[in-house]
Amino acid sequence: MTFAAVVSLATLIATSLMPVRAQQSPAAAIEQWGFDPSALVADGHELLLRAPDPAIDQLFQVARSILSDPREAQVLCPLFDPSAERSLASFNEVANKLGPEHSGRFAGAVANLFVAAMQSPRQPFDEVSARQGLKSAGVRAALVNDGFVAGLNGADHQARCRSISWLLDDLHAQPLAQRAAVARLLLAEGLGHLAVASGTAPPSGG
């Protein structure tokens, strides 16, 4: 099943779960949801704000698995660049480039994120706490992985990708709420605002 088909199916499922009265017309459905679903598809930021923690964490777990494969990691890592577009279209592009083993899991996680976000209001999100959690994860990763800081801040894309993998490995050991909050921040902003032990932040791009 292609990514587009998965998302289309997810949309149908989400629609079917709405009250019957909301299915009478597109306008009624939009009123029931409280927003325009087409805008949600186009706006990756709103998608991330509405998706509940378990849906965010499912995507996190798939991403961590992909990053364990060096070849597949090169497809996913650009999503974490500060200047990256994180819309549904960009997720679609990534899914289409992944190998068969990961493509379906990634598409399914994004589709689940889409359905969950469509059915949910904006989630509580403490940005300050998420940034602190990201900084702490960066410090811990730097302490146990030689080259973490250099890889994250340098121009070598492969080294940067490896550092991201180490960062996600550390986050994997954290409680769900903290893991999901940091993952939400990472997807929303990339690594542009990560303050690591050296007190510096990664440059834009690369």
Disulfide bonds with the S-S distance in Angstrom:
Cys77-Cys161 1.80
